[in-house]
Amino acid sequence: MAEKVPHSLCSEMEAIFEKVTTKRKLDAAGSKTRINTGVAFERWRQVRGQKGLKGDAMVAVYLLDR
């Protein structure tokens, strides 16, 4: 006969499962908009700092509008 798992352990396991599932969903959503700047990463950050842009999305818009 199977052993019963204590209720508190089940709750803990469910919480961990939910946390992992949420993280996977967020990672999947983020990877849809991720780009690889490769060797241009330092230049990307330099433009961001020089122009005082708040985020990477603003850098992208700035560069596309030029």
C-alpha distances in whole Angstrom, upper triangle without the diagonal:
4,7,9,13,16,18,21,19,18,22,23,22,23,26,26,25,28,31,30,31,34,35,35,36,39,40,40,42,44,45,46,49,49,52,53,57,56,60,61,59,61,64,61,61,65,65,63,65,68,68,66,63,60,57,57,57,60,61,60,63,65,65,65,68,70
4,6,9,13,15,18,16,15,19,20,18,19,23,23,22,25,27,26,27,30,31,31,33,36,36,36,39,41,41,43,46,46,49,50,53,53,56,57,55,57,60,58,57,61,62,59,61,64,64,62,59,56,54,53,53,57,58,57,59,62,62,62,64,67
4,6,9,12,15,13,13,16,17,16,18,21,21,21,24,26,26,26,29,31,31,33,35,36,36,39,40,41,43,46,46,49,49,53,53,56,57,54,56,59,57,56,60,61,58,59,63,63,61,58,55,52,52,53,56,57,56,58,61,61,61,64,66
4,6,9,12,10,10,13,15,14,15,18,19,19,21,24,24,25,27,29,29,31,33,34,35,37,39,40,42,44,44,47,49,52,52,55,56,53,55,58,56,55,58,59,56,58,62,61,59,56,53,51,50,51,54,55,55,57,59,60,60,62,65
4,6,8,7,7,10,11,11,12,15,16,16,18,20,21,22,24,26,26,28,30,31,32,34,36,37,39,41,41,45,46,49,49,52,53,50,52,55,52,51,55,56,53,54,58,58,55,53,49,47,47,48,51,52,52,54,56,57,57,59,62
4,6,5,7,9,10,11,13,15,16,17,19,20,21,23,25,26,27,29,31,32,33,35,36,38,40,42,42,45,46,49,50,53,53,50,52,55,52,51,55,56,53,54,58,57,55,52,49,47,47,48,51,52,52,54,56,57,57,59,62
4,5,5,6,9,10,11,12,14,15,16,18,20,21,23,24,26,27,29,30,32,33,35,36,38,40,40,44,45,48,49,52,52,49,51,54,51,50,53,54,51,52,56,55,53,50,47,45,45,46,48,50,50,51,54,55,55,57,60
4,5,5,6,9,10,11,12,14,15,17,19,20,21,23,25,26,27,29,30,32,33,35,37,39,39,42,43,46,47,49,50,47,49,51,49,47,51,52,48,49,53,53,50,48,44,42,43,43,46,48,48,49,52,53,53,55,58
4,5,5,6,9,10,11,12,14,15,17,18,20,21,23,24,26,27,29,30,32,33,35,37,37,40,41,44,44,47,48,45,47,50,47,46,49,50,47,48,52,52,49,47,44,42,42,43,46,47,47,49,51,52,52,54,57
4,5,5,6,9,10,10,12,14,15,16,18,20,21,22,24,26,27,29,30,31,33,36,36,39,40,43,44,47,48,45,47,49,47,46,49,50,47,48,52,52,49,47,43,41,41,42,45,46,46,47,50,51,51,53,56
4,5,5,6,9,10,10,12,14,15,16,18,20,21,23,24,26,27,29,30,32,34,34,38,39,42,43,46,46,43,45,48,45,44,47,48,45,46,50,49,47,44,41,39,39,39,42,44,44,45,48,49,49,51,54
4,5,5,6,9,10,11,12,14,15,17,19,20,21,23,24,26,27,29,31,33,33,36,37,40,40,43,44,41,43,45,43,41,45,46,43,44,47,47,45,42,39,37,37,38,41,42,42,44,46,47,47,50,52
4,5,5,6,9,10,11,12,14,15,17,18,20,21,23,24,26,27,29,31,31,34,36,39,39,42,43,40,42,45,42,41,45,45,43,44,48,47,45,42,39,37,37,37,40,42,41,43,46,46,46,49,51
4,5,5,6,9,10,10,12,14,15,16,18,20,21,23,24,26,28,30,30,34,35,38,39,42,42,39,42,44,41,40,44,45,42,43,47,46,44,41,38,35,35,36,39,40,40,41,44,45,45,47,50
4,5,5,6,9,10,11,12,14,15,17,18,20,21,22,24,26,28,28,32,33,36,37,40,40,37,39,42,39,38,41,42,39,40,44,43,41,38,35,33,33,33,36,38,37,39,42,43,43,45,47
4,5,5,6,9,10,11,12,14,15,16,18,20,21,22,25,27,26,30,31,34,34,37,38,35,37,40,37,36,40,40,37,39,42,42,40,37,34,32,32,32,35,37,36,38,41,41,42,44,46
4,5,5,6,9,10,11,12,14,15,17,18,20,21,23,25,25,29,30,33,34,37,38,35,37,40,37,36,40,41,38,40,43,43,40,38,35,32,32,32,35,36,36,38,40,41,41,43,46
4,6,5,6,9,10,11,12,14,15,17,18,20,22,24,24,28,30,33,34,37,37,34,37,39,36,35,39,39,36,38,41,41,38,35,32,30,30,30,33,34,34,35,38,39,39,41,44
4,5,5,6,9,10,11,12,14,15,16,18,20,22,22,26,27,30,31,34,34,31,34,36,33,32,36,36,33,35,38,38,35,33,29,27,27,27,31,32,32,33,36,37,37,39,42
4,5,5,6,9,10,10,12,14,15,16,19,21,21,24,25,28,29,32,33,30,32,35,32,31,35,36,33,35,38,38,36,33,30,27,27,27,30,31,31,33,36,36,36,39,41
4,5,5,6,9,10,11,12,14,15,17,20,20,23,25,28,29,33,33,31,33,35,32,32,36,36,33,35,39,38,36,33,30,27,27,27,30,31,30,32,35,35,35,38,40
4,5,5,6,9,10,11,12,14,16,18,18,22,24,27,28,32,32,29,32,33,30,30,33,33,31,33,36,35,33,30,27,24,24,24,27,29,28,29,32,33,33,35,38
4,5,5,6,9,10,10,12,15,16,16,20,21,24,25,28,29,26,28,30,27,27,31,31,28,30,34,33,31,28,25,22,22,22,25,27,26,28,31,31,31,34,36
4,5,5,6,9,10,10,13,15,15,18,20,23,24,28,28,26,29,31,28,28,31,32,29,31,35,34,32,29,27,23,22,23,26,27,26,28,31,31,31,33,36
4,5,5,6,9,10,11,14,14,18,20,24,25,29,29,26,29,31,28,28,31,31,29,31,34,33,32,28,26,22,21,21,25,26,24,26,29,30,29,32,34
4,5,5,6,9,10,12,12,16,18,21,23,26,26,23,26,28,24,24,28,28,25,27,31,30,28,25,22,19,18,18,21,23,22,23,26,27,27,29,32
4,5,5,6,9,10,10,14,16,19,20,23,23,21,24,26,23,23,26,27,24,27,30,29,28,25,22,19,17,18,21,22,21,23,26,26,26,29,31
4,5,5,7,9,10,13,16,19,21,24,24,22,26,27,24,24,28,28,26,28,31,30,29,26,24,20,19,18,22,23,21,23,26,26,25,28,31
4,6,6,7,9,13,16,19,21,25,24,22,25,26,23,23,27,26,24,27,30,28,27,24,21,18,16,16,19,20,19,20,24,24,23,26,28
4,5,6,6,10,13,16,18,21,20,18,21,22,19,20,23,23,20,23,26,25,24,21,18,15,13,13,17,17,16,18,21,21,21,24,26
4,5,5,8,11,14,16,19,19,17,21,22,19,20,24,23,21,24,27,26,26,22,21,17,15,14,18,18,16,19,22,21,21,24,26
4,6,9,12,15,17,21,20,19,22,23,20,21,25,24,22,25,28,26,26,22,21,17,15,14,18,18,16,18,21,20,19,22,25
4,7,10,13,16,19,18,16,20,20,16,18,21,20,18,22,24,23,22,19,18,14,11,10,14,14,12,14,17,17,16,19,21
4,7,10,12,16,15,13,17,17,14,16,19,18,17,20,23,22,22,18,17,14,11,11,14,14,12,15,17,16,16,20,21
4,6,9,12,12,11,14,15,12,14,17,17,16,19,21,21,21,18,18,14,11,11,14,13,11,14,16,14,15,18,19
4,5,9,9,8,12,13,11,13,16,16,16,19,21,21,22,19,19,16,12,14,16,14,13,16,18,15,16,20,20
4,6,5,5,9,9,8,10,13,13,13,16,18,18,19,17,18,15,11,13,15,12,11,15,16,13,15,18,18
4,5,6,9,10,10,12,14,15,16,18,20,21,22,20,21,18,15,17,19,16,15,19,19,16,18,21,21
4,6,7,8,10,11,13,14,16,17,19,20,21,20,21,19,16,19,20,16,16,20,19,17,19,22,21
4,6,5,6,9,10,11,12,14,15,16,18,17,18,16,13,16,16,13,13,16,16,13,16,18,17
4,5,5,6,9,10,11,12,14,16,16,15,16,14,11,14,15,12,13,16,16,14,16,19,19
4,5,5,6,9,10,11,12,14,15,15,16,15,13,16,16,13,14,18,17,15,18,20,19
4,5,5,6,8,10,10,12,14,14,16,14,12,15,15,11,13,16,14,12,15,17,16
4,5,5,6,9,10,11,12,11,13,11,9,11,11,8,9,12,11,10,13,15,15
4,5,5,6,9,10,10,10,11,10,9,12,12,9,11,14,13,13,16,18,17
4,5,5,6,9,10,10,12,12,11,15,13,10,13,15,13,13,16,18,16
4,5,5,6,8,8,11,11,10,12,11,7,10,12,10,9,13,14,13
4,6,6,6,5,7,7,7,10,8,6,9,11,9,10,14,15,14
4,6,5,7,9,10,11,13,11,10,13,15,13,14,17,18,17
4,6,8,11,12,13,15,13,11,14,15,12,13,17,17,15
4,6,9,11,12,13,10,9,12,12,9,11,14,14,13
4,6,9,11,13,10,9,13,13,11,13,16,16,16
4,6,8,9,6,6,10,10,9,11,14,14,15
4,7,8,7,8,11,12,11,14,16,16,18
4,5,5,7,9,10,11,13,15,16,17
4,5,5,6,9,10,11,12,14,16
4,5,5,6,9,10,11,12,14
4,5,5,6,9,10,11,12
4,5,5,6,9,10,11
4,5,5,6,9,10
4,6,5,6,9
4,6,5,6
4,5,5
4,6
4
